[in-house]
């Protein structure tokens, strides 16, 4: 345990079933926090997992699903002290041959979904007069362009914009809002992106892996735990004077 002030705090993770979200879940559990993990992979019933975390289904593309989540949190008196929004997806395609329906789908999840989650959950936090923390997992793609990822890049730029605007509007309520911008993190989504990217560019997956590592000044790609560590810091008392920031966790690949 590093931050004793997080003991018994309620941490809501949107998208904690795998990857970065799963690392965030385990990190906060180790701090003694009470975890609510909402993910599209879970069943509809409110359930408590073996590790003690509560689990509930949510589809962030559906406003009614988020409303149900908020109602459930209130009913169980688990409106969060800390919200960590992780859920998102990517589609690899070339800009000029991309499909409008794919662009709309990426925005429905990454941007509109984040907007709905932030608006509804933070409203509940404000009603409870929670002096809370909100951490949004954005991406270095919210700061840079990347070949074959136009919809994802645009959606994550928008997510950073939402984060900053929310931070400005709820600062006087004592709610701090920041984004974390991961770089190349070894998740199943990244593995799938390498396969799709190799196909688009006429390269092998091995070529893409080598290219990834060569772009990182620290000489390695990241792990979900690298990101979870920064999320933990932002939820702690050490980050009491930070809001509206988009913090890179990229091994130096992005420095602005």
MIDOSE-1310 file (N, C-alpha, C; in nm, 2 decimals, decimal comma, always signed):
residues 256
xxxx	+0,08/-0,12/+0,00/+0,00/+0,00/+0,00/+0,09/+0,12/+0,00; +0,05/+0,22/-0,09/+0,13/+0,34/-0,10/+0,05/+0,46/-0,05; -0,07/+0,47/-0,08/-0,15/+0,59/-0,05/-0,27/+0,54/+0,04; -0,25/+0,56/+0,17/-0,35/+0,51/+0,27/-0,48/+0,59/+0,26
xxxx	-0,47/+0,71/+0,20/-0,60/+0,79/+0,19/-0,70/+0,73/+0,09; -0,65/+0,63/+0,01/-0,74/+0,57/-0,08/-0,82/+0,45/-0,03; -0,78/+0,41/+0,10/-0,85/+0,30/+0,16/-1,00/+0,33/+0,17; -1,08/+0,23/+0,13/-1,23/+0,24/+0,13/-1,29/+0,35/+0,04
xxxx	-1,21/+0,42/-0,03/-1,26/+0,51/-0,13/-1,33/+0,43/-0,25; -1,43/+0,48/-0,30/-1,50/+0,41/-0,41/-1,44/+0,46/-0,54; -1,39/+0,36/-0,62/-1,32/+0,38/-0,75/-1,41/+0,32/-0,85; -1,46/+0,39/-0,94/-1,54/+0,34/-1,06/-1,45/+0,34/-1,18
xxxx	-1,44/+0,22/-1,24/-1,36/+0,20/-1,36/-1,46/+0,17/-1,47; -1,45/+0,25/-1,58/-1,53/+0,22/-1,69/-1,44/+0,14/-1,79; -1,46/+0,01/-1,80/-1,37/-0,07/-1,89/-1,26/-0,13/-1,82; -1,29/-0,21/-1,72/-1,18/-0,27/-1,64/-1,16/-0,42/-1,66
xxxx	-1,22/-0,47/-1,76/-1,22/-0,62/-1,78/-1,08/-0,67/-1,84; -1,01/-0,58/-1,90/-0,88/-0,62/-1,97/-0,79/-0,50/-1,98; -0,67/-0,53/-2,02/-0,57/-0,43/-2,06/-0,54/-0,33/-1,95; -0,54/-0,20/-1,99/-0,51/-0,09/-1,90/-0,62/-0,09/-1,78
xxxx	-0,74/-0,11/-1,81/-0,85/-0,11/-1,71/-0,83/-0,22/-1,61; -0,78/-0,34/-1,65/-0,76/-0,45/-1,55/-0,64/-0,41/-1,46; -0,54/-0,35/-1,52/-0,42/-0,31/-1,43/-0,47/-0,20/-1,33; -0,55/-0,11/-1,38/-0,60/+0,00/-1,28/-0,68/-0,07/-1,17
xxxx	-0,76/-0,17/-1,21/-0,85/-0,24/-1,11/-0,76/-0,30/-1,00; -0,66/-0,38/-1,04/-0,57/-0,44/-0,94/-0,49/-0,35/-0,86; -0,45/-0,24/-0,92/-0,37/-0,14/-0,85/-0,45/-0,07/-0,74; -0,57/-0,04/-0,77/-0,65/+0,03/-0,66/-0,70/-0,07/-0,56
xxxx	-0,72/-0,20/-0,60/-0,75/-0,30/-0,50/-0,64/-0,31/-0,40; -0,52/-0,31/-0,45/-0,40/-0,32/-0,36/-0,39/-0,20/-0,26; -0,46/-0,09/-0,30/-0,46/+0,03/-0,21/-0,58/+0,02/-0,11; -0,65/-0,08/-0,11/-0,77/-0,10/-0,02/-0,89/-0,02/-0,06
xxxx	-0,90/+0,02/-0,19/-1,02/+0,09/-0,24/-1,13/-0,01/-0,27; -1,25/+0,04/-0,27/-1,37/-0,03/-0,31/-1,39/-0,01/-0,46; -1,39/-0,12/-0,53/-1,39/-0,11/-0,68/-1,53/-0,14/-0,74; -1,57/-0,06/-0,83/-1,69/-0,09/-0,91/-1,63/-0,09/-1,06
xxxx	-1,64/-0,20/-1,12/-1,59/-0,22/-1,26/-1,71/-0,24/-1,35; -1,73/-0,14/-1,44/-1,84/-0,14/-1,54/-1,78/-0,17/-1,67; -1,83/-0,27/-1,74/-1,77/-0,31/-1,87/-1,87/-0,38/-1,95; -1,86/-0,37/-2,08/-1,96/-0,43/-2,17/-1,95/-0,58/-2,17
xxxx	-1,84/-0,63/-2,12/-1,82/-0,78/-2,12/-1,89/-0,85/-2,00; -1,94/-0,77/-1,91/-2,00/-0,84/-1,79/-2,15/-0,86/-1,81; -2,21/-0,95/-1,73/-2,35/-0,97/-1,74/-2,43/-0,85/-1,68; -2,56/-0,86/-1,70/-2,64/-0,75/-1,66/-2,66/-0,74/-1,50
xxxx	-2,64/-0,85/-1,43/-2,66/-0,85/-1,29/-2,55/-0,78/-1,21; -2,58/-0,72/-1,11/-2,48/-0,67/-1,01/-2,41/-0,79/-0,95; -2,28/-0,79/-0,95/-2,21/-0,91/-0,91/-2,08/-0,87/-0,84; -2,04/-0,95/-0,74/-1,91/-0,93/-0,67/-1,81/-1,04/-0,71
xxxx	-1,70/-1,00/-0,76/-1,60/-1,10/-0,81/-1,52/-1,15/-0,69; -1,44/-1,25/-0,72/-1,36/-1,31/-0,61/-1,26/-1,21/-0,55; -1,21/-1,12/-0,63/-1,12/-1,02/-0,58/-1,18/-0,91/-0,49; -1,32/-0,91/-0,48/-1,39/-0,82/-0,40/-1,45/-0,70/-0,48
xxxx	-1,41/-0,69/-0,61/-1,46/-0,58/-0,69/-1,61/-0,61/-0,73; -1,69/-0,51/-0,73/-1,82/-0,52/-0,79/-1,82/-0,50/-0,94; -1,90/-0,58/-1,01/-1,90/-0,58/-1,16/-2,04/-0,56/-1,21; -2,05/-0,48/-1,32/-2,18/-0,45/-1,37/-2,16/-0,42/-1,52
xxxx	-2,26/-0,46/-1,60/-2,26/-0,44/-1,75/-2,28/-0,29/-1,77; -2,21/-0,24/-1,87/-2,25/-0,10/-1,92/-2,20/-0,10/-2,07; -2,29/-0,04/-2,15/-2,26/-0,02/-2,29/-2,26/+0,14/-2,31; -2,14/+0,20/-2,32/-2,13/+0,34/-2,32/-2,18/+0,41/-2,44
xxxx	-2,21/+0,33/-2,54/-2,27/+0,38/-2,66/-2,42/+0,41/-2,64; -2,48/+0,35/-2,53/-2,62/+0,36/-2,50/-2,64/+0,45/-2,38; -2,71/+0,56/-2,40/-2,73/+0,65/-2,28/-2,81/+0,58/-2,17; -2,91/+0,50/-2,21/-2,99/+0,44/-2,11/-2,91/+0,34/-2,02
xxxx	-2,81/+0,28/-2,08/-2,72/+0,19/-2,01/-2,64/+0,27/-1,90; -2,59/+0,39/-1,94/-2,52/+0,47/-1,84/-2,61/+0,52/-1,73; -2,74/+0,55/-1,77/-2,84/+0,59/-1,67/-2,86/+0,48/-1,57; -2,87/+0,36/-1,62/-2,89/+0,24/-1,53/-2,77/+0,23/-1,44
xxxx	-2,65/+0,25/-1,49/-2,53/+0,24/-1,40/-2,54/+0,34/-1,29; -2,57/+0,46/-1,32/-2,58/+0,57/-1,22/-2,68/+0,54/-1,12; -2,80/+0,49/-1,16/-2,90/+0,45/-1,07/-2,86/+0,34/-0,97; -2,78/+0,24/-1,03/-2,73/+0,13/-0,95/-2,63/+0,18/-0,85
xxxx	-2,54/+0,27/-0,89/-2,44/+0,32/-0,80/-2,51/+0,39/-0,68; -2,61/+0,47/-0,71/-2,68/+0,55/-0,61/-2,76/+0,45/-0,51; -2,82/+0,35/-0,57/-2,89/+0,25/-0,49/-2,80/+0,18/-0,39; -2,68/+0,15/-0,43/-2,58/+0,08/-0,35/-2,49/+0,17/-0,27
xxxx	-2,52/+0,30/-0,28/-2,44/+0,41/-0,21/-2,29/+0,39/-0,25; -2,27/+0,38/-0,38/-2,14/+0,37/-0,43/-2,11/+0,47/-0,54; -2,16/+0,59/-0,52/-2,12/+0,70/-0,61/-1,97/+0,72/-0,59; -1,89/+0,73/-0,70/-1,75/+0,72/-0,68/-1,68/+0,84/-0,62
xxxx	-1,57/+0,82/-0,55/-1,48/+0,93/-0,52/-1,38/+0,95/-0,63; -1,35/+0,84/-0,71/-1,26/+0,84/-0,82/-1,33/+0,77/-0,94; -1,33/+0,84/-1,05/-1,38/+0,78/-1,18/-1,26/+0,77/-1,27; -1,24/+0,65/-1,32/-1,14/+0,62/-1,42/-1,21/+0,57/-1,55
xxxx	-1,20/+0,65/-1,65/-1,27/+0,62/-1,78/-1,17/+0,56/-1,87; -1,18/+0,43/-1,90/-1,08/+0,36/-1,98/-1,14/+0,32/-2,12; -1,26/+0,29/-2,12/-1,32/+0,22/-2,24/-1,30/+0,30/-2,37; -1,26/+0,22/-2,47/-1,24/+0,28/-2,60/-1,20/+0,17/-2,70
xxxx	-1,19/+0,21/-2,83/-1,16/+0,12/-2,94/-1,09/+0,19/-3,05; -1,04/+0,11/-3,14/-0,97/+0,17/-3,26/-1,01/+0,09/-3,38; -1,01/+0,16/-3,50/-1,02/+0,09/-3,63/-0,91/+0,14/-3,72; -0,84/+0,05/-3,78/-0,73/+0,08/-3,87/-0,78/+0,09/-4,01
xxxx	-0,76/+0,21/-4,07/-0,79/+0,22/-4,21/-0,72/+0,34/-4,27; -0,71/+0,35/-4,40/-0,65/+0,47/-4,47/-0,76/+0,57/-4,48; -0,72/+0,70/-4,46/-0,82/+0,81/-4,46/-0,91/+0,81/-4,58; -0,85/+0,80/-4,70/-0,93/+0,82/-4,82/-1,01/+0,71/-4,86
xxxx	-0,99/+0,59/-4,80/-1,07/+0,47/-4,83/-1,15/+0,43/-4,70; -1,15/+0,51/-4,60/-1,22/+0,48/-4,48/-1,37/+0,49/-4,50; -1,45/+0,42/-4,41/-1,60/+0,42/-4,42/-1,66/+0,51/-4,32; -1,76/+0,59/-4,36/-1,83/+0,68/-4,27/-1,88/+0,61/-4,15
xxxx	-1,94/+0,49/-4,17/-1,99/+0,41/-4,06/-1,89/+0,37/-3,95; -1,76/+0,35/-4,00/-1,66/+0,32/-3,90/-1,62/+0,44/-3,83; -1,61/+0,55/-3,89/-1,58/+0,68/-3,83/-1,68/+0,71/-3,72; -1,81/+0,69/-3,76/-1,92/+0,72/-3,66/-1,91/+0,63/-3,54
xxxx	-1,88/+0,50/-3,57/-1,87/+0,40/-3,46/-1,76/+0,44/-3,36; -1,64/+0,47/-3,41/-1,53/+0,51/-3,32/-1,57/+0,63/-3,24; -1,63/+0,73/-3,30/-1,67/+0,85/-3,22/-1,78/+0,81/-3,12; -1,87/+0,72/-3,16/-1,98/+0,68/-3,07/-1,93/+0,63/-2,94
xxxx	-1,82/+0,55/-2,95/-1,76/+0,49/-2,83/-1,66/+0,58/-2,76; -1,56/+0,63/-2,84/-1,45/+0,70/-2,77/-1,49/+0,84/-2,73; -1,57/+0,91/-2,81/-1,60/+1,05/-2,78/-1,73/+1,07/-2,71; -1,84/+1,03/-2,78/-1,97/+1,04/-2,73/-1,99/+0,96/-2,60
xxxx	-1,93/+0,84/-2,60/-1,93/+0,75/-2,48/-1,87/+0,82/-2,36; -1,75/+0,88/-2,39/-1,68/+0,95/-2,28/-1,76/+1,07/-2,23; -1,81/+1,14/-2,33/-1,90/+1,26/-2,29/-2,01/+1,22/-2,20; -2,08/+1,11/-2,24/-2,20/+1,07/-2,16/-2,15/+1,02/-2,02
xxxx	-2,05/+0,94/-2,01/-2,00/+0,89/-1,88/-1,96/+1,01/-1,80; -1,88/+1,10/-1,85/-1,83/+1,21/-1,77/-1,95/+1,30/-1,72; -2,04/+1,33/-1,81/-2,15/+1,42/-1,77/-2,24/+1,36/-1,66; -2,27/+1,23/-1,68/-2,36/+1,17/-1,59/-2,30/+1,13/-1,46
xxxx	-2,18/+1,07/-1,46/-2,11/+1,03/-1,34/-2,06/+1,15/-1,26; -2,01/+1,25/-1,32/-1,96/+1,36/-1,25/-2,08/+1,44/-1,19; -2,19/+1,45/-1,26/-2,31/+1,51/-1,20/-2,35/+1,44/-1,07; -2,34/+1,31/-1,07/-2,37/+1,24/-0,95/-2,27/+1,27/-0,84
xxxx	-2,15/+1,27/-0,88/-2,04/+1,31/-0,78/-2,07/+1,45/-0,72; -2,10/+1,54/-0,81/-2,13/+1,68/-0,76/-2,25/+1,68/-0,67; -2,35/+1,61/-0,70/-2,47/+1,60/-0,62/-2,44/+1,55/-0,48; -2,34/+1,45/-0,47/-2,30/+1,40/-0,34/-2,20/+1,48/-0,27
xxxx	-2,16/+1,60/-0,34/-2,06/+1,69/-0,29/-1,93/+1,61/-0,26; -1,90/+1,53/-0,36/-1,77/+1,45/-0,35/-1,66/+1,54/-0,40; -1,55/+1,55/-0,32/-1,43/+1,61/-0,36/-1,35/+1,51/-0,43; -1,38/+1,49/-0,56/-1,33/+1,37/-0,63/-1,22/+1,39/-0,73
xxxx	-1,19/+1,28/-0,79/-1,09/+1,28/-0,90/-1,15/+1,21/-1,02; -1,13/+1,26/-1,14/-1,17/+1,20/-1,26/-1,04/+1,19/-1,35; -1,02/+1,06/-1,39/-0,90/+1,04/-1,48/-0,95/+0,97/-1,61; -0,92/+1,03/-1,72/-0,97/+0,98/-1,85/-0,85/+0,92/-1,92
xxxx	-0,86/+0,80/-1,97/-0,75/+0,75/-2,05/-0,78/+0,79/-2,20; -0,69/+0,88/-2,24/-0,69/+0,93/-2,38/-0,59/+0,86/-2,46; -0,49/+0,93/-2,51/-0,39/+0,86/-2,59/-0,29/+0,97/-2,64; -0,17/+0,92/-2,67/-0,08/+1,02/-2,74/-0,14/+1,05/-2,88
xxxx	-0,23/+0,96/-2,93/-0,30/+0,99/-3,06/-0,39/+1,11/-3,04; -0,41/+1,16/-2,92/-0,49/+1,28/-2,90/-0,40/+1,40/-2,91; -0,27/+1,38/-2,94/-0,18/+1,49/-2,96/-0,10/+1,49/-3,10; -0,10/+1,37/-3,16/-0,02/+1,34/-3,28/-0,10/+1,27/-3,38
xxxx	-0,07/+1,28/-3,51/-0,13/+1,20/-3,61/-0,06/+1,07/-3,62; -0,14/+0,96/-3,66/-0,08/+0,83/-3,69/-0,14/+0,77/-3,81; -0,05/+0,72/-3,89/-0,10/+0,66/-4,02/-0,20/+0,55/-4,00; -0,31/+0,56/-4,07/-0,41/+0,46/-4,07/-0,51/+0,46/-3,95
xxxx	-0,50/+0,58/-3,88/-0,58/+0,58/-3,75/-0,66/+0,72/-3,74; -0,71/+0,77/-3,85/-0,77/+0,90/-3,86/-0,89/+0,91/-3,76; -0,98/+0,82/-3,76/-1,09/+0,83/-3,67/-1,05/+0,82/-3,52; -0,96/+0,73/-3,49/-0,91/+0,72/-3,35/-0,84/+0,85/-3,31
xxxx	-0,75/+0,90/-3,40/-0,68/+1,02/-3,37/-0,77/+1,14/-3,34; -0,87/+1,15/-3,43/-0,97/+1,26/-3,41/-1,05/+1,25/-3,28; -1,09/+1,12/-3,25/-1,17/+1,10/-3,13/-1,09/+1,12/-3,01; -0,96/+1,09/-3,00/-0,89/+1,12/-2,88/-0,85/+1,26/-2,87
xxxx	-0,83/+1,33/-2,98/-0,81/+1,48/-2,97/-0,94/+1,54/-2,90; -1,06/+1,49/-2,94/-1,18/+1,54/-2,88/-1,19/+1,50/-2,73; -1,15/+1,38/-2,70/-1,15/+1,34/-2,56/-1,07/+1,43/-2,47; -0,95/+1,47/-2,52/-0,87/+1,56/-2,44/-0,94/+1,70/-2,42
xxxx	-1,00/+1,74/-2,53/-1,08/+1,87/-2,52/-1,19/+1,86/-2,42; -1,26/+1,75/-2,42/-1,37/+1,73/-2,32/-1,31/+1,73/-2,18; -1,20/+1,67/-2,16/-1,14/+1,66/-2,03/-1,10/+1,80/-1,98; -1,04/+1,88/-2,06/-1,00/+2,01/-2,02/-1,12/+2,10/-1,99
xxxx	-1,23/+2,09/-2,07/-1,34/+2,17/-2,05/-1,41/+2,14/-1,92; -1,42/+2,00/-1,89/-1,49/+1,96/-1,77/-1,40/+2,00/-1,65; -1,27/+2,00/-1,66/-1,18/+2,04/-1,55/-1,21/+2,18/-1,51; -1,22/+2,27/-1,62/-1,25/+2,41/-1,59/-1,38/+2,43/-1,52
xxxx	-1,48/+2,36/-1,56/-1,62/+2,38/-1,51/-1,64/+2,33/-1,37; -1,57/+2,22/-1,33/-1,60/+2,17/-1,20/-1,48/+2,19/-1,10; -1,39/+2,27/-1,13/-1,28/+2,30/-1,04/-1,33/+2,36/-0,91; -1,42/+2,45/-0,92/-1,48/+2,52/-0,80/-1,55/+2,42/-0,71
xxxx	-1,59/+2,30/-0,77/-1,66/+2,20/-0,69/-1,56/+2,11/-0,62; -1,43/+2,13/-0,64/-1,33/+2,04/-0,58/-1,31/+1,91/-0,65; -1,35/+1,90/-0,78/-1,34/+1,78/-0,85/-1,22/+1,81/-0,96; -1,12/+1,73/-0,95/-1,00/+1,74/-1,04/-1,02/+1,65/-1,15
xxxx	-0,99/+1,69/-1,27/-1,01/+1,62/-1,39/-0,89/+1,62/-1,48; -0,83/+1,50/-1,51/-0,71/+1,50/-1,59/-0,72/+1,38/-1,68; -0,64/+1,39/-1,79/-0,63/+1,28/-1,89/-0,49/+1,22/-1,88; -0,49/+1,09/-1,91/-0,36/+1,02/-1,92/-0,35/+0,98/-2,07
xxxx	-0,23/+1,00/-2,13/-0,21/+0,98/-2,27/-0,11/+0,87/-2,29; -0,15/+0,74/-2,29/-0,06/+0,63/-2,31/+0,00/+0,63/-2,45; +0,12/+0,58/-2,46/+0,19/+0,56/-2,59/+0,16/+0,42/-2,64; +0,27/+0,35/-2,68/+0,25/+0,21/-2,73/+0,25/+0,12/-2,61
xxxx	+0,13/+0,07/-2,57/+0,11/-0,02/-2,45/+0,08/-0,16/-2,50; +0,14/-0,26/-2,44/+0,12/-0,39/-2,48/-0,01/-0,45/-2,43; -0,12/-0,44/-2,51/-0,25/-0,49/-2,48/-0,30/-0,57/-2,60; -0,41/-0,63/-2,59/-0,47/-0,71/-2,70/-0,51/-0,61/-2,81
xxxx	-0,55/-0,49/-2,78/-0,59/-0,39/-2,88/-0,46/-0,35/-2,96; -0,35/-0,33/-2,89/-0,23/-0,30/-2,97/-0,18/-0,42/-3,06; -0,20/-0,54/-3,01/-0,16/-0,65/-3,09/-0,25/-0,66/-3,22; -0,38/-0,63/-3,20/-0,47/-0,63/-3,32/-0,43/-0,52/-3,41
xxxx	-0,40/-0,40/-3,36/-0,36/-0,29/-3,44/-0,23/-0,32/-3,52; -0,14/-0,39/-3,47/-0,02/-0,43/-3,54/-0,05/-0,52/-3,66; -0,14/-0,61/-3,64/-0,19/-0,70/-3,75/-0,25/-0,62/-3,86; -0,35/-0,53/-3,82/-0,42/-0,45/-3,92/-0,33/-0,35/-3,99
xxxx	-0,24/-0,29/-3,91/-0,14/-0,19/-3,97/-0,05/-0,25/-4,06; +0,00/-0,37/-4,03/+0,09/-0,45/-4,12/+0,02/-0,47/-4,25; -0,11/-0,51/-4,25/-0,18/-0,54/-4,37/-0,20/-0,41/-4,45; -0,23/-0,30/-4,39/-0,25/-0,18/-4,46/-0,12/-0,13/-4,53
xxxx	-0,01/-0,15/-4,46/+0,12/-0,10/-4,51/+0,20/-0,20/-4,59; +0,16/-0,32/-4,60/+0,23/-0,42/-4,67/+0,36/-0,46/-4,60; +0,35/-0,46/-4,47/+0,46/-0,50/-4,38/+0,43/-0,63/-4,30; +0,52/-0,68/-4,23/+0,49/-0,79/-4,14/+0,47/-0,74/-4,00
xxxx	+0,41/-0,82/-3,92/+0,39/-0,78/-3,78/+0,52/-0,76/-3,71; +0,62/-0,84/-3,74/+0,75/-0,82/-3,69/+0,81/-0,69/-3,72; +0,79/-0,64/-3,85/+0,83/-0,51/-3,89/+0,77/-0,40/-3,80; +0,64/-0,41/-3,78/+0,57/-0,31/-3,70/+0,62/-0,31/-3,55
xxxx	+0,64/-0,43/-3,50/+0,69/-0,44/-3,36/+0,83/-0,37/-3,35; +0,92/-0,40/-3,44/+1,05/-0,33/-3,44/+1,04/-0,18/-3,46; +0,95/-0,14/-3,54/+0,93/+0,01/-3,56/+0,87/+0,07/-3,43; +0,78/+0,00/-3,37/+0,73/+0,05/-3,24/+0,84/+0,08/-3,14
xxxx	+0,92/-0,02/-3,11/+1,03/-0,01/-3,01/+1,13/+0,10/-3,05; +1,15/+0,11/-3,18/+1,26/+0,21/-3,23/+1,21/+0,35/-3,20; +1,08/+0,38/-3,19/+1,03/+0,51/-3,17/+1,03/+0,56/-3,02; +1,06/+0,47/-2,93/+1,05/+0,50/-2,79/+1,19/+0,53/-2,73
xxxx	+1,22/+0,65/-2,69/+1,35/+0,68/-2,64/+1,40/+0,59/-2,52; +1,30/+0,55/-2,44/+1,34/+0,46/-2,33/+1,37/+0,32/-2,37; +1,35/+0,29/-2,50/+1,39/+0,16/-2,56/+1,30/+0,04/-2,54; +1,18/+0,07/-2,49/+1,08/-0,04/-2,48/+0,94/+0,02/-2,49
xxxx	+0,85/-0,07/-2,53/+0,71/-0,03/-2,53/+0,66/-0,04/-2,38; +0,54/+0,01/-2,36/+0,49/+0,02/-2,22/+0,40/-0,10/-2,18; +0,37/-0,11/-2,06/+0,28/-0,21/-2,00/+0,16/-0,14/-1,94; +0,05/-0,21/-1,93/-0,07/-0,15/-1,86/-0,03/-0,10/-1,72
xxxx	+0,06/-0,17/-1,65/+0,09/-0,12/-1,52/+0,16/+0,02/-1,52; +0,24/+0,05/-1,63/+0,30/+0,18/-1,64/+0,19/+0,29/-1,64; +0,08/+0,26/-1,71/-0,03/+0,36/-1,71/-0,10/+0,36/-1,58; -0,13/+0,24/-1,52/-0,20/+0,24/-1,39/-0,13/+0,31/-1,28
xxxx	+0,01/+0,31/-1,29/+0,08/+0,38/-1,18/+0,06/+0,53/-1,19; +0,04/+0,59/-1,31/+0,02/+0,73/-1,32/-0,13/+0,76/-1,28; -0,22/+0,67/-1,32/-0,36/+0,69/-1,27/-0,36/+0,69/-1,12; -0,29/+0,61/-1,05/-0,29/+0,60/-0,91/-0,23/+0,73/-0,85
xxxx	-0,13/+0,79/-0,91/-0,07/+0,91/-0,87/-0,18/+1,02/-0,88; -0,25/+1,03/-0,99/-0,35/+1,13/-1,01/-0,47/+1,12/-0,91; -0,49/+1,01/-0,86/-0,60/+0,99/-0,77/-0,55/+1,02/-0,62; -0,42/+1,04/-0,61/-0,37/+1,05/-0,47/-0,36/+1,20/-0,43
xxxx	-0,32/+1,22/-0,30/-0,31/+1,35/-0,25/-0,19/+1,43/-0,31; -0,10/+1,35/-0,37/+0,02/+1,42/-0,44/-0,02/+1,50/-0,56; -0,14/+1,47/-0,61/-0,18/+1,54/-0,74/-0,29/+1,65/-0,70; -0,28/+1,70/-0,58/-0,39/+1,79/-0,54/-0,39/+1,93/-0,61
xxxx	-0,28/+1,96/-0,68/-0,27/+2,09/-0,76/-0,27/+2,07/-0,91; -0,32/+1,95/-0,95/-0,32/+1,92/-1,10/-0,47/+1,91/-1,14; -0,50/+1,98/-1,24/-0,63/+1,96/-1,31/-0,62/+2,01/-1,45; -0,70/+1,95/-1,54/-0,70/+1,99/-1,68/-0,58/+1,96/-1,76
xxxx	-0,50/+1,86/-1,71/-0,38/+1,82/-1,78/-0,40/+1,69/-1,86; -0,31/+1,68/-1,96/-0,31/+1,56/-2,04/-0,16/+1,50/-2,03; -0,15/+1,40/-1,95/-0,01/+1,36/-1,91/+0,03/+1,24/-1,99; +0,14/+1,25/-2,06/+0,20/+1,14/-2,14/+0,26/+1,03/-2,06
xxxx	+0,23/+0,91/-2,10/+0,29/+0,79/-2,05/+0,34/+0,71/-2,17; +0,45/+0,76/-2,23/+0,49/+0,72/-2,36/+0,64/+0,68/-2,37; +0,71/+0,67/-2,26/+0,85/+0,64/-2,26/+0,93/+0,75/-2,34; +0,88/+0,87/-2,35/+0,95/+0,98/-2,42/+0,91/+0,99/-2,57
xxxx	+0,82/+0,90/-2,62/+0,78/+0,91/-2,76/+0,71/+1,03/-2,79; +0,62/+1,08/-2,70/+0,56/+1,21/-2,71/+0,60/+1,30/-2,59; +0,65/+1,42/-2,63/+0,70/+1,50/-2,52/+0,64/+1,64/-2,51; +0,51/+1,65/-2,56/+0,44/+1,78/-2,55/+0,30/+1,75/-2,50
